Amino acid sequence: RALPYKVKPQKSKEQDIKNISGYPVISEGPALTPDQLDRFKTILLDEKTYDFKWAKKAFVFPDYAVVLKKGDAELIVFIDFYRKELLFISDGKELIEDFDNAEKQVKSLMDEIFK
């Protein structure tokens, strides 16, 4: 199951607002369809999506979050289009990767979900 959200790019410490890992939720999109989920997984699992030679090492200021759940497992993928970075969070661990090569596909998918 995959749930998409538009998020504010700055973390907030406010407890009374809906947030994902501290990023306030602006709106919740519809759950990804099986086709959208397959496309998202294909992008994430394609090594050509990432630029492993160069890392910006910048802070992530996400536009979107996609929460992937399977049983008790959860993976949050934050998407920052300005810096073209993905922030993966699972079990308290974080990983940031550049996704310059897949920016158009990810943008197209998010535009389709949040039309």
FENKACOR-V162123 format. One line per field, one symbol per residue. ss: DSSP state (~ for helix, > for strand, _ for the rest). phi: phi as a letter, one per 40 degrees, with the letter a starting at -180 (. if undefined). burial: + if it has 16 or more other ideal C-beta (glycine too) atoms within 10 Angstrom, else -. Layout:
BEGIN
ss: ???
phi: ???
burial: ???
END
This chain:
BEGIN
ss: _>>>>>>>>>>_______>>__>>>>>>_____~~~~~~~~~~~~_~~~______________>>>>>>>__>>>>>>>>____>>>>>>__>>>>>>_~~~~~~~~~~~~~~__
phi: .bbcacbccbcbccccbcabfgccccabccdccdcccccccccccccccbbccbbcfcccbccbbbbbbagccabbbcbbcccfbbbbbafgbbabbcbdcbdccccccccccbc
burial: -++++++-----------++--++----+--+---+--++--++----++---------+++++++++-------+++++--+++++-+------++++--+--++--++--+--
END
